[in-house]
Amino acid sequence: MAEGEPHVLVVSADAPPTGGARALLAAGLRVSATSLAEPIMARARAVRPDVVVVAYRVVERHRAWNVLTVLRGSRELRTTPVVVATDDAEQVEEFRDRFAGMGIGVLIDPDYATLVAEVRRRAAS
């Protein structure tokens, strides 16, 4: 893990997160994790991430929306880029409409290489 690599906070239904978090670690990024069931603001403030990845499945939709609303309502984390990775294809347009211009990207069932590339792109912007 290179010191200059982005620090990513992965928020997911899985505790500990699997798959995507491991792919980000394998790519050399610094990764911290928390679950959708946990209050994330204290964790996010503590790790000061460069990017937040919110990974959820359709069944966790309500909790994921709460996380995004809290992140965008936070003075400290309002401008932190967010990548949503989900299988919830029907919500894509709603995400884009609701969070337009707020630095939130949406990936539908991304492969790990796409997730890593999007996280790096958002961290660099």
KEVOVO-431058 format. One line per field, with one value per residue: x, y, z of N, C-alpha, C, O in turn; chain; residue in three letters; residue number from 1. Coordinates in nm, 4 decimals. Layout:
n.px: X,...;
n.py: Y,...;
n.pz: Z,...;
ca.px: X,...;
ca.py: Y,...;
ca.pz: Z,...;
c.px: X,...;
c.py: Y,...;
c.pz: Z,...;
o.px: X,...;
o.py: Y,...;
o.pz: Z,...;
chain: A,...;
resn: ALA,...;
resi: NUM,...;
This chain:
n.px: 0.0841,0.0758,0.1780,0.0789,-0.1564,-0.5153,-0.7377,-0.9935,-1.3212,-1.5211,-1.8535,-2.0776,-2.3229,-2.2197,-2.0320,-1.7291,-1.6641,-1.6577,-1.5147,-1.5344,-1.3952,-1.1692,-1.0630,-0.9979,-0.8008,-0.6129,-0.5370,-0.3766,-0.4787,-0.5600,-0.7744,-1.0604,-1.3317,-1.6864,-2.0185,-2.3501,-2.5290,-2.4161,-2.3544,-2.2183,-2.0923,-1.9107,-1.7050,-1.6344,-1.5496,-1.3305,-1.1497,-1.1248,-1.1775,-1.0710,-1.2398,-1.5674,-1.7120,-2.0209,-2.1654,-2.4266,-2.7100,-3.0311,-3.2089,-3.1104,-3.1699,-3.3024,-3.1372,-2.8999,-2.9742,-3.0139,-2.7493,-2.6253,-2.7695,-2.7007,-2.4204,-2.4096,-2.5310,-2.3530,-2.1259,-1.8462,-1.8038,-1.9408,-1.8364,-1.6837,-1.5983,-1.8250,-1.8866,-2.1331,-2.1988,-2.3945,-2.6615,-2.8999,-3.0552,-3.2879,-3.2884,-3.1029,-3.1557,-3.3025,-3.1075,-2.9256,-3.0822,-3.1543,-2.9087,-2.7607,-2.4798,-2.3506,-2.1222,-2.1507,-2.1099,-2.2528,-2.2411,-2.3477,-2.3576,-2.0614,-1.7552,-1.4525,-1.2245,-1.3356,-1.4526,-1.2230,-1.0956,-1.2867,-1.2905,-1.0244,-1.0348,-1.2287,-1.1057,-0.8920,-1.0077;
n.py: -0.1175,0.2045,0.5129,0.7534,0.6815,0.6960,0.7172,0.5075,0.4790,0.2119,0.1392,-0.0991,-0.3671,-0.5979,-0.7231,-0.8149,-0.6057,-0.7523,-0.8739,-0.6094,-0.4357,-0.5892,-0.5955,-0.3257,-0.2973,-0.4823,-0.3442,-0.1586,0.0584,0.2519,0.1286,0.1562,0.0279,-0.0032,-0.0907,-0.0829,-0.0973,0.0255,0.3378,0.5753,0.8260,0.8981,0.7175,0.7928,1.0560,1.0044,0.8612,1.0239,1.0017,0.9930,0.9134,0.7752,0.4605,0.3261,0.0333,-0.1686,-0.3944,-0.4452,-0.5038,-0.3556,-0.0956,0.1259,0.1808,0.2480,0.4835,0.6492,0.6679,0.8074,1.0482,1.1435,1.1725,1.3744,1.5763,1.6444,1.8786,1.8423,1.6284,1.6723,1.7348,1.5179,1.2755,1.0217,0.6847,0.4780,0.1429,-0.1008,-0.3461,-0.2491,-0.1592,-0.0212,0.2085,0.3857,0.6187,0.7713,0.8121,0.9657,1.1910,1.2893,1.3349,1.4906,1.6698,1.6500,1.5025,1.2227,0.9081,0.6397,0.2946,0.0084,-0.3132,-0.3395,-0.4672,-0.5577,-0.4213,-0.1992,-0.0700,-0.0039,0.1693,0.3766,0.4738,0.5676,0.7678,0.9445,1.0198,1.1641,1.3851;
n.pz: 0.0000,-0.1021,0.0369,-0.0719,-0.1901,-0.2426,0.0406,0.1213,0.2354,0.2887,0.2882,0.3655,0.3444,0.4350,0.7031,0.8129,0.5197,0.1935,-0.1162,-0.3037,-0.1251,-0.0734,-0.3323,-0.3692,-0.1716,-0.2726,-0.4966,-0.3902,-0.2540,0.0375,0.2785,0.4798,0.6723,0.7273,0.8339,0.6844,0.8874,1.1028,1.2746,1.0652,1.0617,1.2710,1.2212,0.9589,1.0016,1.1620,0.9968,0.7769,0.4816,0.1342,-0.0608,-0.0522,-0.0628,-0.1171,-0.0859,-0.1761,-0.1741,-0.3328,-0.1212,0.0914,0.0394,0.1717,0.3980,0.2649,0.1264,0.3477,0.4434,0.2292,0.2356,0.4904,0.4590,0.2606,0.3962,0.5882,0.7098,0.7126,0.5361,0.3051,0.0502,-0.0131,-0.2485,-0.3603,-0.4348,-0.5480,-0.5404,-0.6666,-0.7057,-0.7699,-1.0107,-1.0920,-0.9430,-1.0412,-1.2058,-1.0235,-0.8252,-0.9755,-1.0367,-0.7798,-0.6516,-0.8245,-0.9364,-0.6946,-0.6576,-0.6592,-0.7844,-0.9705,-0.9939,-1.1558,-1.0527,-1.0638,-1.2073,-1.0384,-1.1358,-1.2635,-1.0454,-0.8924,-1.0761,-1.0947,-0.8316,-0.8083,-1.0083,-0.9087,-0.6694,-0.7651,-0.8714;
ca.px: 0.0000,0.1550,0.1308,0.0072,-0.2805,-0.6365,-0.7959,-1.1314,-1.4094,-1.6206,-1.9726,-2.1515,-2.4098,-2.1374,-1.9361,-1.6539,-1.6918,-1.5851,-1.5125,-1.4872,-1.2934,-1.0458,-1.0089,-0.9357,-0.6763,-0.5193,-0.4895,-0.2840,-0.5438,-0.5820,-0.9172,-1.1257,-1.4637,-1.7938,-2.1363,-2.4691,-2.6017,-2.3457,-2.3492,-2.0932,-2.0299,-1.7928,-1.6004,-1.5910,-1.4717,-1.2042,-1.0555,-1.1125,-1.1524,-1.0669,-1.3572,-1.6526,-1.7832,-2.1401,-2.1992,-2.5477,-2.8016,-3.1660,-3.2742,-3.0590,-3.1900,-3.3376,-3.0182,-2.8042,-3.0218,-2.9849,-2.6050,-2.5971,-2.8291,-2.6180,-2.2921,-2.4266,-2.5736,-2.2428,-2.0379,-1.7099,-1.7940,-2.0307,-1.7699,-1.6076,-1.6583,-1.8911,-1.9177,-2.2338,-2.1885,-2.5192,-2.7338,-3.0309,-3.0574,-3.4032,-3.2667,-2.9971,-3.2054,-3.3373,-2.9794,-2.8685,-3.1660,-3.1521,-2.7749,-2.6916,-2.3873,-2.3020,-2.0038,-2.1852,-2.1139,-2.3269,-2.1985,-2.4383,-2.2841,-1.9316,-1.6465,-1.3599,-1.1364,-1.4131,-1.4644,-1.0926,-1.0730,-1.3769,-1.2419,-0.9044,-1.0768,-1.2968,-1.0075,-0.8045,-1.0805;
ca.py: 0.0000,0.3259,0.6188,0.8553,0.6292,0.7451,0.6437,0.4788,0.4223,0.1247,0.1199,-0.2065,-0.4502,-0.7057,-0.6850,-0.7135,-0.6021,-0.8488,-0.8437,-0.4778,-0.3854,-0.6659,-0.5509,-0.1952,-0.3249,-0.5482,-0.2418,-0.0724,0.1706,0.2414,0.0996,0.1390,-0.0265,-0.0028,-0.1529,0.0005,-0.1044,0.1051,0.4820,0.5915,0.9581,0.8978,0.6440,0.8756,1.1687,0.9526,0.8178,1.1320,0.9365,1.0689,0.8646,0.6810,0.3646,0.2702,-0.0887,-0.2278,-0.4701,-0.3891,-0.5198,-0.2547,0.0351,0.2308,0.2177,0.3145,0.6200,0.7227,0.6958,0.9136,1.1718,1.1882,1.2194,1.5011,1.6754,1.6703,1.9888,1.7923,1.5264,1.7105,1.7362,1.3940,1.1959,0.8969,0.5881,0.3804,0.0173,-0.1675,-0.4233,-0.1848,-0.0876,0.0669,0.3309,0.4674,0.7509,0.8447,0.8557,1.0740,1.3102,1.3385,1.3757,1.5538,1.7750,1.6337,1.4173,1.0827,0.8252,0.5156,0.1810,-0.1058,-0.4405,-0.3214,-0.5615,-0.4938,-0.3277,-0.0771,-0.0049,0.0550,0.2821,0.4855,0.5290,0.6480,0.8846,1.0386,1.0700,1.2585,1.5052;
ca.pz: 0.0000,-0.1143,0.1262,-0.1469,-0.2480,-0.1763,0.1529,0.0850,0.3366,0.2274,0.3701,0.2991,0.4286,0.4891,0.8071,0.7387,0.3762,0.1118,-0.2590,-0.3461,-0.0326,-0.0996,-0.4613,-0.3470,-0.0988,-0.3640,-0.5897,-0.3175,-0.1882,0.1816,0.2951,0.6090,0.6440,0.8247,0.7757,0.6742,1.0146,1.2026,1.2474,0.9902,1.0671,1.3577,1.1484,0.8465,1.0551,1.2160,0.8918,0.6775,0.3531,0.0090,-0.1346,0.0195,-0.1473,-0.0533,-0.1594,-0.1193,-0.2589,-0.3313,0.0085,0.1858,-0.0242,0.2672,0.4765,0.1759,0.1063,0.4708,0.4453,0.1321,0.2858,0.6027,0.4055,0.1905,0.4935,0.6803,0.6693,0.6902,0.4308,0.1962,-0.0797,-0.0341,-0.3560,-0.3219,-0.5408,-0.5091,-0.6151,-0.6308,-0.8068,-0.7698,-1.1384,-1.1061,-0.8674,-1.1006,-1.2456,-0.9030,-0.7687,-1.0572,-1.0201,-0.6424,-0.6088,-0.9375,-0.8999,-0.5578,-0.6513,-0.6352,-0.9033,-0.9510,-1.0748,-1.1431,-1.0506,-1.1288,-1.1813,-0.9456,-1.2064,-1.2848,-0.9148,-0.8586,-1.1673,-1.0573,-0.7044,-0.8402,-1.0872,-0.8194,-0.5721,-0.8345,-0.9192;
c.px: 0.0887,0.0934,0.0479,-0.1237,-0.4010,-0.6794,-0.9453,-1.2049,-1.5157,-1.7330,-2.0558,-2.2386,-2.3302,-2.0422,-1.8552,-1.6862,-1.6048,-1.5722,-1.4501,-1.3794,-1.1616,-0.9824,-0.9392,-0.8034,-0.5714,-0.4611,-0.3972,-0.3468,-0.5534,-0.7319,-0.9539,-1.2668,-1.5586,-1.9153,-2.2520,-2.5447,-2.5385,-2.3581,-2.2150,-2.0236,-1.9057,-1.6769,-1.5457,-1.5080,-1.3351,-1.1046,-1.0350,-1.0835,-1.1444,-1.1888,-1.4352,-1.7188,-1.8991,-2.1833,-2.3216,-2.6247,-2.9412,-3.2289,-3.2245,-3.0825,-3.2139,-3.2154,-2.9157,-2.8454,-2.9935,-2.8381,-2.5727,-2.6515,-2.7461,-2.4844,-2.3063,-2.4754,-2.4644,-2.1534,-1.8984,-1.6985,-1.8793,-1.9644,-1.6849,-1.6742,-1.7130,-1.9141,-2.0179,-2.2176,-2.3070,-2.5714,-2.8732,-3.0479,-3.1737,-3.3847,-3.1670,-3.0458,-3.2421,-3.2117,-2.9278,-2.9488,-3.1488,-3.0163,-2.6934,-2.6022,-2.3292,-2.1851,-2.0319,-2.1935,-2.1851,-2.2763,-2.2953,-2.3565,-2.1458,-1.8386,-1.5431,-1.2673,-1.2075,-1.4286,-1.3347,-1.0678,-1.1604,-1.3330,-1.1185,-0.9417,-1.1398,-1.2005,-0.9189,-0.8752,-1.1013;
c.py: 0.1239,0.4379,0.7231,0.8080,0.6842,0.6551,0.6305,0.4228,0.3423,0.1033,0.0140,-0.2818,-0.5596,-0.6520,-0.8083,-0.7189,-0.7026,-0.7963,-0.7111,-0.4212,-0.4587,-0.6234,-0.4162,-0.2102,-0.3856,-0.4495,-0.1417,0.0470,0.1454,0.2284,0.0888,0.0938,-0.0087,-0.0638,-0.0543,0.0061,-0.0176,0.2538,0.5133,0.7249,0.9612,0.8283,0.7300,0.9947,1.1230,0.9193,0.9239,1.0763,1.0345,1.0359,0.7719,0.5913,0.3105,0.1525,-0.1514,-0.3056,-0.4105,-0.3952,-0.4203,-0.1130,0.1463,0.2757,0.2905,0.4591,0.7048,0.7608,0.8112,1.0481,1.2296,1.2425,1.3560,1.6120,1.7157,1.7820,1.9375,1.7018,1.5573,1.7011,1.6120,1.3142,1.0634,0.8138,0.4901,0.2590,-0.0691,-0.2564,-0.3636,-0.0972,0.0100,0.1994,0.4261,0.6072,0.8351,0.8957,0.9766,1.2020,1.3718,1.3955,1.4393,1.6672,1.7630,1.5371,1.2723,1.0107,0.6948,0.4101,0.0662,-0.2324,-0.4298,-0.4406,-0.4851,-0.3940,-0.1942,0.0005,0.0655,0.1790,0.4012,0.5523,0.6159,0.7762,0.9890,1.0987,1.1776,1.3866,1.6069;
c.pz: 0.0000,-0.0313,0.0521,-0.2073,-0.1727,-0.0606,0.1246,0.2063,0.2634,0.3281,0.2995,0.3980,0.4964,0.5942,0.8440,0.5898,0.3005,-0.0295,-0.2948,-0.2565,-0.0540,-0.2312,-0.4471,-0.2722,-0.1907,-0.4648,-0.5212,-0.2500,-0.0385,0.2039,0.4423,0.5775,0.7603,0.7571,0.7715,0.8069,1.1229,1.1719,1.1800,1.0109,1.1553,1.2877,1.0338,0.8940,1.1048,1.1062,0.7845,0.5386,0.2368,-0.0763,-0.0419,-0.0846,-0.0652,-0.1395,-0.0956,-0.2246,-0.2419,-0.1922,0.1138,0.1368,0.0779,0.3478,0.3904,0.1498,0.2301,0.4787,0.3510,0.1788,0.4000,0.5525,0.3406,0.2823,0.5913,0.6272,0.6333,0.5685,0.3078,0.0586,-0.1066,-0.1456,-0.3034,-0.4467,-0.4833,-0.6002,-0.5723,-0.7426,-0.8279,-0.8939,-1.1507,-1.0331,-0.9328,-1.1358,-1.1236,-0.8323,-0.8446,-1.0430,-0.8819,-0.6030,-0.7210,-0.8873,-0.7604,-0.5480,-0.6206,-0.7683,-0.8728,-1.0481,-1.0493,-1.1579,-1.1148,-1.1059,-1.1000,-1.0133,-1.2298,-1.1548,-0.8768,-0.9461,-1.1302,-0.9277,-0.7300,-0.9140,-0.9953,-0.7169,-0.6348,-0.8744,-0.8107;
o.px: 0.1674,-0.0285,-0.0465,-0.1949,-0.3917,-0.6601,-1.0148,-1.1567,-1.5923,-1.7102,-2.0998,-2.2290,-2.3683,-1.9795,-1.9114,-1.7299,-1.4923,-1.6151,-1.3289,-1.2819,-1.0549,-0.8599,-0.8334,-0.7052,-0.4550,-0.3494,-0.3453,-0.2755,-0.5546,-0.8088,-0.8864,-1.3168,-1.5175,-1.9148,-2.2533,-2.6157,-2.6021,-2.3709,-2.1095,-1.9050,-1.8052,-1.5632,-1.4244,-1.4073,-1.2360,-0.9856,-0.9386,-0.9762,-1.2023,-1.2356,-1.3761,-1.7750,-1.8790,-2.2314,-2.3216,-2.6079,-2.9662,-3.2954,-3.2906,-3.0210,-3.1501,-3.1926,-2.8513,-2.7606,-2.9532,-2.8051,-2.5002,-2.5854,-2.7237,-2.4395,-2.2235,-2.4623,-2.4812,-2.1106,-1.8387,-1.5938,-1.8881,-2.0295,-1.6211,-1.7941,-1.6550,-1.9554,-1.9915,-2.2222,-2.3183,-2.5311,-2.9556,-3.0542,-3.1592,-3.4588,-3.1485,-2.9816,-3.2162,-3.2091,-2.8909,-2.8912,-3.1307,-3.0094,-2.5705,-2.6441,-2.2648,-2.1520,-1.9477,-2.2736,-2.1779,-2.2694,-2.3217,-2.2943,-2.1157,-1.8420,-1.5463,-1.2343,-1.1462,-1.4187,-1.3363,-1.0237,-1.1139,-1.3381,-1.1099,-0.8862,-1.1076,-1.2129,-0.8757,-0.8104,-1.1603;
o.py: 0.1448,0.4554,0.7768,0.8868,0.7155,0.5336,0.7304,0.3304,0.3980,0.0554,0.0346,-0.2626,-0.6086,-0.5478,-0.9005,-0.8220,-0.7325,-0.6846,-0.7007,-0.3642,-0.3974,-0.6159,-0.3944,-0.1438,-0.3459,-0.4682,-0.0505,0.1300,0.0306,0.3097,0.0206,0.1185,-0.0003,-0.0861,0.0449,0.1028,0.0097,0.2920,0.4802,0.7362,1.0214,0.8750,0.7385,1.0292,1.1947,0.9469,0.9161,1.1009,1.1431,1.1190,0.6986,0.6400,0.2557,0.1699,-0.1836,-0.2864,-0.3347,-0.3004,-0.4023,-0.0193,0.2513,0.3956,0.3844,0.5483,0.8205,0.8733,0.9033,1.1508,1.3505,1.3475,1.4443,1.7298,1.8101,1.7785,1.9829,1.6988,1.4753,1.6635,1.6022,1.2876,1.0016,0.8652,0.4260,0.2713,-0.1061,-0.2440,-0.4230,0.0253,0.1145,0.2941,0.5374,0.7053,0.9554,1.0093,1.0776,1.3106,1.4929,1.4936,1.4421,1.7497,1.8563,1.4935,1.2041,1.0466,0.6449,0.4331,0.0311,-0.2564,-0.5024,-0.5056,-0.3622,-0.2913,-0.0882,0.1232,0.1810,0.2822,0.5151,0.6747,0.7271,0.8823,1.1075,1.2161,1.2706,1.4858,1.7121;
o.pz: 0.0923,-0.0296,0.1100,-0.2697,-0.0540,-0.0638,0.1063,0.2719,0.1847,0.4392,0.1864,0.5192,0.6027,0.5755,0.9031,0.5387,0.3407,-0.0585,-0.3138,-0.3055,-0.0527,-0.2406,-0.5062,-0.3053,-0.1877,-0.5131,-0.5856,-0.1936,0.0062,0.1528,0.5196,0.4678,0.8760,0.6360,0.8444,0.8348,1.2247,1.0556,1.2342,0.9801,1.1175,1.2942,1.0147,0.8323,1.0910,1.1214,0.7084,0.4835,0.2401,-0.1543,0.0374,-0.1827,0.0431,-0.2515,0.0232,-0.3450,-0.1482,-0.1505,0.2162,0.1876,0.0698,0.3640,0.4371,0.1507,0.2177,0.5164,0.3889,0.1628,0.4060,0.5986,0.3634,0.2492,0.6684,0.5118,0.5357,0.5038,0.2164,-0.0389,-0.2114,-0.1387,-0.2142,-0.5507,-0.3815,-0.7226,-0.4555,-0.8582,-0.8975,-0.8832,-1.2141,-1.0592,-0.8838,-1.0982,-1.1205,-0.7848,-0.7848,-1.0377,-0.8691,-0.5290,-0.7142,-0.8062,-0.7122,-0.4377,-0.5622,-0.8546,-0.7605,-1.1688,-0.9343,-1.2614,-1.2095,-1.0014,-1.0938,-0.9538,-1.2171,-1.1541,-0.8342,-0.8956,-1.1336,-0.9160,-0.6778,-0.8852,-1.0036,-0.6818,-0.5668,-0.9076,-0.8352;
chain: A,A,A,A,A,A,A,A,A,A,A,A,A,A,A,A,A,A,A,A,A,A,A,A,A,A,A,A,A,A,A,A,A,A,A,A,A,A,A,A,A,A,A,A,A,A,A,A,A,A,A,A,A,A,A,A,A,A,A,A,A,A,A,A,A,A,A,A,A,A,A,A,A,A,A,A,A,A,A,A,A,A,A,A,A,A,A,A,A,A,A,A,A,A,A,A,A,A,A,A,A,A,A,A,A,A,A,A,A,A,A,A,A,A,A,A,A,A,A,A,A,A,A,A,A;
resn: MET,ALA,GLU,GLY,GLU,PRO,HIS,VAL,LEU,VAL,VAL,SER,ALA,ASP,ALA,PRO,PRO,THR,GLY,GLY,ALA,ARG,ALA,LEU,LEU,ALA,ALA,GLY,LEU,ARG,VAL,SER,ALA,THR,SER,LEU,ALA,GLU,PRO,ILE,MET,ALA,ARG,ALA,ARG,ALA,VAL,ARG,PRO,ASP,VAL,VAL,VAL,VAL,ALA,TYR,ARG,VAL,VAL,GLU,ARG,HIS,ARG,ALA,TRP,ASN,VAL,LEU,THR,VAL,LEU,ARG,GLY,SER,ARG,GLU,LEU,ARG,THR,THR,PRO,VAL,VAL,VAL,ALA,THR,ASP,ASP,ALA,GLU,GLN,VAL,GLU,GLU,PHE,ARG,ASP,ARG,PHE,ALA,GLY,MET,GLY,ILE,GLY,VAL,LEU,ILE,ASP,PRO,ASP,TYR,ALA,THR,LEU,VAL,ALA,GLU,VAL,ARG,ARG,ARG,ALA,ALA,SER;
resi: 1,2,3,4,5,6,7,8,9,10,11,12,13,14,15,16,17,18,19,20,21,22,23,24,25,26,27,28,29,30,31,32,33,34,35,36,37,38,39,40,41,42,43,44,45,46,47,48,49,50,51,52,53,54,55,56,57,58,59,60,61,62,63,64,65,66,67,68,69,70,71,72,73,74,75,76,77,78,79,80,81,82,83,84,85,86,87,88,89,90,91,92,93,94,95,96,97,98,99,100,101,102,103,104,105,106,107,108,109,110,111,112,113,114,115,116,117,118,119,120,121,122,123,124,125;
